[in-house]
Amino acid sequence: MNFFNPKNLKELHSIADKIDGKYYYLAGGTDINVQIKHEMIGKDDNIIYINELSELKGIIEEEDEIILGSLTTFTQLLKSELMQKYFPILAENLQNFASPLLQTTATIGGNIANGSPTADIIPLLLVLDAKLILSGANGERTVMLNGFYTGYKKNFLAKGEIIKSIVINKNALNGANTFYKKVGARKTLTIAKVSLAAIWEMENSKIKRICLAAGSLNEYARRLPLVEQYLLNKKKTEVDLKKLEEILKQEVTPISDLRSDREYRFQVCLNLIKEIIEI
Ligand SMILES: Cc1cc2nc3c(=O)[nH]c(=O)nc-3n(C[C@H](O)[C@H](O)[C@H](O)COP(=O)(O)OP(=O)(O)OC[C@H]3O[C@@H](n4cnc5c(N)ncnc54)[C@H](O)[C@@H]3O)c2cc1C
């Protein structure tokens, strides 16, 4: 295995550009080291160590946005006063991410880039309409997290590109109601069987705004635009449960695996949506 230790992003891009074979970034290493141990990463593959790159660190407040460096660890996020002030939905619901020890090492960028359908932070960032700043040899580009994934653990990072930071508008919540539930086999050190994040606002008893995102129910965590559209501008009493179930079936296609089966996953997701709209 070849190991590279760039000192800054410029050096990283020139290294990644020259690599012919497969390469992986090593941030906190909590996913990568498991893959190395299980020989899912080959002897000829390349590891680029990124954990010391200052350009990827820090939580910064700008006029309209909060910018989270991709190397932000879960501990840093949970302790950040800025995050608690603007996005309590994150700090309140990520307390049970992995374990306190893992939280000190695992990074937000690694959770997003690894792109597991079970990744805890992705549904939460999806309902906050988070954007990603990607850095590559030709400069930076900004993309929506919603749309970043193209398949199971696949995303549209180009060769040599890296997630530099995550951007969330300070008004993403704006006093809205929030909901997040991760359903697993136990409370801590558990991988989600189903997860659901939501933010919504009511006006004159009608749902004025609603954003829903589900994890562990498709090849990658995703927003549920058809369900959102169906619920929008309805009174809770106007929601037809049969119709809701039909629409949800178009958006989530759970699989059965070691952790759970598809019928259970679907039913729990439906129940969580019903819990949010209190019917
Ligand atoms: C015991 C255990 C428990 C866990 N529990 C949970 C849990 O409860 N919830 C959960 O969601 N996950 C969990 N995980 C998975 C893991 O901890 C997270 O996905 C973590 O956030 C990965 O971050 P990292 O910095 O360790 O990534 P790394 O292992 O360093 O990298 C992971 C992948 O992301 C890529 N990558 C890393 N940073 C970047 C970047 N800035 N730009 C582009 N690509 C990048 C790497 O190339 C690699 O493919 C657990 C893992 C273990 C071992």
The ligand as an SDF file (V2000), in Angstrom:
LIG
                    3D

 53 58  0  0  0  0  0  0  0  0999 V2000
  -17.4010    0.6520   15.8150 C   0  0  0  0  0  0  0  0  0  0  0  0
  -17.9560    1.6060   14.7780 C   0  0  0  0  0  0  0  0  0  0  0  0
  -19.1800    2.2220   15.0230 C   0  0  0  0  0  0  0  0  0  0  0  0
  -19.7230    3.1040   14.0830 C   0  0  0  0  0  0  0  0  0  0  0  0
  -20.9220    3.6790   14.3470 N   0  0  0  0  0  0  0  0  0  0  0  0
  -21.4650    4.5270   13.4470 C   0  0  0  0  0  0  0  0  0  0  0  0
  -22.7190    5.1380   13.7170 C   0  0  0  0  0  0  0  0  0  0  0  0
  -23.3470    4.9770   14.7600 O   0  0  0  0  0  0  0  0  0  0  0  0
  -23.2470    5.9370   12.7480 N   0  0  0  0  0  0  0  0  0  0  0  0
  -22.5990    6.1840   11.5590 C   0  0  0  0  0  0  0  0  0  0  0  0
  -23.1270    6.9270   10.7400 O   0  0  0  0  0  0  0  0  0  0  0  0
  -21.3940    5.6400   11.3040 N   0  0  0  0  0  0  0  0  0  0  0  0
  -20.8080    4.8200   12.2090 C   0  0  0  0  0  0  0  0  0  0  0  0
  -19.5820    4.2430   11.9440 N   0  0  0  0  0  0  0  0  0  0  0  0
  -18.9010    4.5510   10.6740 C   0  0  0  0  0  0  0  0  0  0  0  0
  -17.8250    5.6760   10.7440 C   0  0  0  0  0  0  0  0  0  0  0  0
  -17.3860    5.9140   12.0440 O   0  0  0  0  0  0  0  0  0  0  0  0
  -18.3420    7.0030   10.1370 C   0  0  0  0  0  0  0  0  0  0  0  0
  -18.7910    6.8030    8.8130 O   0  0  0  0  0  0  0  0  0  0  0  0
  -17.3080    8.1310   10.1920 C   0  0  0  0  0  0  0  0  0  0  0  0
  -17.9470    9.3700   10.1720 O   0  0  0  0  0  0  0  0  0  0  0  0
  -16.2730    8.0860    9.0590 C   0  0  0  0  0  0  0  0  0  0  0  0
  -15.3940    9.1850    9.2070 O   0  0  0  0  0  0  0  0  0  0  0  0
  -13.8170    8.9980    9.1870 P   0  0  0  0  0  0  0  0  0  0  0  0
  -13.2170   10.3440    9.3400 O   0  0  0  0  0  0  0  0  0  0  0  0
  -13.3960    7.9830   10.1740 O   0  0  0  0  0  0  0  0  0  0  0  0
  -13.6310    8.4540    7.7080 O   0  0  0  0  0  0  0  0  0  0  0  0
  -12.4230    7.6040    7.0830 P   0  0  0  0  0  0  0  0  0  0  0  0
  -12.4810    6.2100    7.5490 O   0  0  0  0  0  0  0  0  0  0  0  0
  -11.1230    8.3160    7.2470 O   0  0  0  0  0  0  0  0  0  0  0  0
  -12.8400    7.6660    5.5330 O   0  0  0  0  0  0  0  0  0  0  0  0
  -14.0460    7.0860    5.1010 C   0  0  0  0  0  0  0  0  0  0  0  0
  -14.2330    7.2790    3.5930 C   0  0  0  0  0  0  0  0  0  0  0  0
  -14.4820    8.6200    3.2960 O   0  0  0  0  0  0  0  0  0  0  0  0
  -13.5070    9.1550    2.3840 C   0  0  0  0  0  0  0  0  0  0  0  0
  -13.2310   10.5030    2.8710 N   0  0  0  0  0  0  0  0  0  0  0  0
  -12.9320   10.8670    4.1510 C   0  0  0  0  0  0  0  0  0  0  0  0
  -12.8780   12.2030    4.2440 N   0  0  0  0  0  0  0  0  0  0  0  0
  -13.1390   12.6930    2.9970 C   0  0  0  0  0  0  0  0  0  0  0  0
  -13.2410   14.0080    2.4530 C   0  0  0  0  0  0  0  0  0  0  0  0
  -13.0500   15.1140    3.1980 N   0  0  0  0  0  0  0  0  0  0  0  0
  -13.5210   14.1350    1.1320 N   0  0  0  0  0  0  0  0  0  0  0  0
  -13.7350   13.0440    0.3420 C   0  0  0  0  0  0  0  0  0  0  0  0
  -13.6490   11.7760    0.8080 N   0  0  0  0  0  0  0  0  0  0  0  0
  -13.3510   11.6150    2.1160 C   0  0  0  0  0  0  0  0  0  0  0  0
  -12.3320    8.2010    2.4230 C   0  0  0  0  0  0  0  0  0  0  0  0
  -11.6800    8.1430    1.1610 O   0  0  0  0  0  0  0  0  0  0  0  0
  -13.0140    6.8920    2.7640 C   0  0  0  0  0  0  0  0  0  0  0  0
  -13.4750    6.2700    1.5880 O   0  0  0  0  0  0  0  0  0  0  0  0
  -18.9980    3.3690   12.8740 C   0  0  0  0  0  0  0  0  0  0  0  0
  -17.7500    2.7780   12.6520 C   0  0  0  0  0  0  0  0  0  0  0  0
  -17.2320    1.8960   13.5900 C   0  0  0  0  0  0  0  0  0  0  0  0
  -15.8860    1.2720   13.3250 C   0  0  0  0  0  0  0  0  0  0  0  0
  1  2  1  0
  2  3  1  0
  2 52  2  0
  3  4  2  0
  4  5  1  0
  4 50  1  0
  5  6  2  0
  6  7  1  0
  6 13  1  0
  7  8  2  0
  7  9  1  0
  9 10  1  0
 10 11  2  0
 10 12  1  0
 12 13  2  0
 13 14  1  0
 14 15  1  0
 14 50  1  0
 15 16  1  0
 16 17  1  0
 16 18  1  0
 18 19  1  0
 18 20  1  0
 20 21  1  0
 20 22  1  0
 22 23  1  0
 23 24  1  0
 24 25  2  0
 24 26  1  0
 24 27  1  0
 27 28  1  0
 28 29  2  0
 28 30  1  0
 28 31  1  0
 31 32  1  0
 32 33  1  0
 33 34  1  0
 33 48  1  0
 34 35  1  0
 35 36  1  0
 35 46  1  0
 36 37  1  0
 36 45  1  0
 37 38  2  0
 38 39  1  0
 39 40  1  0
 39 45  2  0
 40 41  1  0
 40 42  2  0
 42 43  1  0
 43 44  2  0
 44 45  1  0
 46 47  1  0
 46 48  1  0
 48 49  1  0
 50 51  2  0
 51 52  1  0
 52 53  1  0
M  END
$$$$
